[in-house]
Amino acid sequence: MEHLKDVSVFVEAVDAGGFSAAAKRLNLTRSAVAKTIARMETRLKVRLFHRTTRSQGMTEEGRYFYERCLRAIEEIRAGEAELESGRRDVRGKLRVTMPVI
């Protein structure tokens, strides 16, 4: 489950355009976001971002991984939506008792 949390931080870093903006959106420190990304890069054995002191950009591998993560997140959201809509539908037996006239 920790990997899913890391993926959400990675996607937010890309969507926000940087680690600092992602940290603000996620209510984390910039350092926590950077460490999460570094942990992912170590685990995946690939660089996801080109980082310098003044800028950062995604690597080709990072772009590929981002696209895959977006598809996975959309599948999760679709599954949640299906489950939620199922809860709103009435299910079960309905018994009606009426006097016979």
C-alpha positions, 0 to 999 in steps of 0.5 A: 500500500505504501507504493500507492501513496508514493504514486499519488505523491509522484502524480501530484508533483507532476500535476503541480509542476514541482515538489514545492507546489505538490507539498502545499497541495498535499500538506507535506513538506517539500523534503517529504515529497523529494524523499518520496520521489527519491525512494521511488527512483531507488526502488524502480532503479530509474530517474523520474526527474532531472533536477538542478538547483534551479529547475526540474523536468521529467525524464522520458522514463518519468513521462512514461511512468506518469502516463501509466500511473494516470491510467491506473488512478482512473481505473481506481476512480472508475471502480470506486464510482461503480461501487458508490452507484451500487450503494444507491440502488435499492436491493433486496426483497420488498414484502407488502402486506395488505388486508384482503377485501 
